[in-house]
Amino acid sequence: KSFYTWVNDPDVTRYLSLNFPMSMVDEESWFNAMTQRSQGEKTLAIEVRDGNGWKMIGNCGVFDIDVVSRLGEIGIMLGEKDEWDKGYGTEAMSLLVRHCFETLNFNRVYLRVYAENLRAKRAYEKAGFVEEGRLREAVYKNGKYDDVIIMSVLRAEWIAQMKEK
């Protein structure tokens, strides 16, 4: 039910590639499709401590994996708005990048972010991503065009960052 609520909240989907509301059937179809993906491309829950248990606040994952070039694209959605601006996005991205390099043996991890989404861009930079290109006016959302920024981090850069910490 959380995903259904999140993907139908315009604040949450403002910077996602979702343009239309989803029905419960659509959301269930998406969820079922996720279970059919390869092990490396399964969607991961983002959870935070909630008393003695855990509270799901979003999801993240890897997709379009290229096993020859050892790369993949990653994405994230933090759906619980009361958990925004607490550093969870940066932490989740850092953990996902670590998973890509240490578990999936990638050489390159990349993502796309709307230029207007400054909060996400800062979180990605904190996780080690650098801007490598811009697709000008590549997305139409909320009545206007926006650039899509391609950001990436390479294994060698990530290793250097880990040594600095």
C-alpha positions as CSV (number, residue, x, y, z in Angstrom):
1,K,0.0,0.0,0.0
2,S,2.9,2.4,0.7
3,F,4.1,2.3,-3.0
4,Y,0.5,3.0,-4.2
5,T,0.3,6.0,-1.9
6,W,3.7,7.3,-2.9
7,V,3.3,7.0,-6.7
8,N,0.0,8.9,-6.5
9,D,1.4,11.8,-4.6
10,P,2.5,14.6,-6.9
11,D,5.1,15.8,-4.4
12,V,6.8,12.4,-4.5
13,T,6.6,11.9,-8.2
14,R,7.6,15.5,-9.2
15,Y,11.1,14.4,-10.2
16,L,10.3,10.8,-11.2
17,S,9.5,9.5,-14.7
18,L,5.9,8.9,-13.7
19,N,3.5,11.1,-15.5
20,F,0.1,9.6,-14.6
21,P,-1.5,8.3,-11.5
22,M,-1.4,4.5,-10.9
23,S,-4.3,2.3,-10.0
24,M,-3.9,-0.4,-7.4
25,V,-3.9,-2.9,-10.3
26,D,-1.1,-1.0,-12.0
27,E,0.9,-1.0,-8.8
28,E,0.4,-4.7,-8.3
29,S,1.5,-5.4,-11.9
30,W,4.6,-3.3,-11.3
31,F,5.4,-5.2,-8.1
32,N,4.9,-8.6,-9.8
33,A,7.1,-7.5,-12.6
34,M,9.8,-6.6,-10.1
35,T,9.8,-10.2,-8.7
36,Q,10.6,-11.5,-12.2
37,R,13.7,-9.4,-12.6
38,S,17.2,-10.9,-12.2
39,Q,18.5,-11.0,-8.7
40,G,20.7,-8.0,-9.2
41,E,17.8,-5.9,-10.5
42,K,15.3,-6.5,-7.8
43,T,14.0,-3.4,-6.1
44,L,15.3,-2.9,-2.5
45,A,13.3,-1.3,0.3
46,I,14.7,1.7,2.2
47,E,13.8,1.3,5.9
48,V,14.5,3.3,9.0
49,R,14.3,2.4,12.7
50,D,10.8,2.9,14.1
51,G,10.8,2.1,17.8
52,N,11.6,-1.6,18.1
53,G,10.8,-2.2,14.4
54,W,11.4,-0.8,11.0
55,K,9.5,1.6,8.8
56,M,9.7,1.5,5.0
57,I,10.3,5.0,3.6
58,G,11.1,4.3,0.0
59,N,12.9,2.1,-2.4
60,C,15.9,2.0,-4.7
61,G,17.4,-0.3,-7.2
62,V,19.7,-1.1,-10.1
63,F,18.5,-1.6,-13.6
64,D,19.7,-1.9,-17.2
65,I,22.7,-3.9,-16.0
66,D,25.4,-4.5,-18.7
67,V,27.4,-7.5,-17.6
68,V,30.1,-7.0,-20.3
69,S,30.8,-3.4,-19.5
70,R,30.1,-3.9,-15.8
71,L,27.7,-1.0,-15.3
72,G,24.2,-0.2,-14.4
73,E,21.8,2.6,-13.8
74,I,20.4,3.2,-10.3
75,G,17.3,5.0,-9.0
76,I,15.7,5.9,-5.8
77,M,12.3,7.1,-4.5
78,L,11.8,8.4,-0.9
79,G,8.0,8.3,-0.5
80,E,7.6,9.2,3.1
81,K,7.7,13.0,3.0
82,D,8.1,13.4,6.8
83,E,11.5,11.6,6.3
84,W,12.8,14.0,3.7
85,D,15.9,16.1,4.4
86,K,17.2,13.8,7.1
87,G,20.1,12.4,5.0
88,Y,18.4,9.1,4.2
89,G,18.6,9.6,0.4
90,T,22.4,10.2,0.6
91,E,22.9,7.2,2.9
92,A,20.7,4.9,0.7
93,M,22.6,6.0,-2.4
94,S,26.0,5.4,-0.8
95,L,24.9,1.9,0.3
96,L,23.5,1.2,-3.2
97,V,26.8,2.3,-4.8
98,R,28.7,0.1,-2.4
99,H,26.4,-2.8,-3.4
100,C,27.1,-2.1,-7.1
101,F,30.9,-2.1,-6.7
102,E,31.3,-4.8,-4.0
103,T,28.5,-7.2,-4.8
104,L,27.7,-6.7,-8.4
105,N,31.4,-6.0,-9.4
106,F,30.5,-2.9,-11.5
107,N,33.1,-0.5,-12.9
108,R,30.6,2.3,-13.4
109,V,27.3,3.3,-11.8
110,Y,25.2,6.1,-13.3
111,L,21.9,7.8,-12.9
112,R,19.7,10.5,-14.3
113,V,18.4,13.5,-12.4
114,Y,16.2,16.4,-13.4
115,A,18.2,19.6,-13.4
116,E,15.5,21.3,-11.2
117,N,15.9,18.6,-8.5
118,L,18.7,20.3,-6.6
119,R,18.2,18.4,-3.4
120,A,18.7,15.0,-5.1
121,K,21.7,16.3,-7.1
122,R,23.4,17.4,-3.8
123,A,22.7,13.9,-2.3
124,Y,24.2,12.2,-5.3
125,E,27.3,14.4,-5.2
126,K,27.7,13.5,-1.5
127,A,27.5,9.9,-2.5
128,G,30.4,10.4,-5.0
129,F,28.6,11.1,-8.3
130,V,29.9,13.7,-10.7
131,E,28.0,15.3,-13.6
132,E,29.1,14.0,-16.9
133,G,26.5,15.3,-19.3
134,R,23.2,17.0,-19.8
135,L,20.3,16.2,-22.1
136,R,18.8,19.6,-22.8
137,E,15.0,19.9,-22.3
138,A,14.8,16.1,-22.4
139,V,11.8,15.8,-20.1
140,Y,8.4,17.5,-20.0
141,K,6.9,17.6,-16.6
142,N,4.5,19.9,-14.8
143,G,3.9,22.0,-17.8
144,K,7.5,22.7,-18.7
145,Y,10.7,21.2,-20.1
146,D,13.7,20.4,-17.9
147,D,17.2,19.2,-18.6
148,V,18.2,15.7,-17.5
149,I,21.6,15.4,-16.0
150,I,23.6,12.2,-16.3
151,M,25.8,11.6,-13.3
152,S,28.2,8.7,-12.6
153,V,30.8,7.3,-10.3
154,L,33.6,5.0,-11.4
155,R,35.1,2.2,-9.3
156,A,38.5,3.9,-9.1
157,E,36.9,7.1,-7.9
158,W,34.8,5.3,-5.3
159,I,37.8,3.4,-4.0
160,A,39.7,6.7,-3.7
161,Q,36.8,8.2,-1.8
162,M,36.6,5.2,0.6
163,K,40.4,5.6,1.4
164,E,39.8,9.2,2.3
165,K,37.2,8.4,4.9
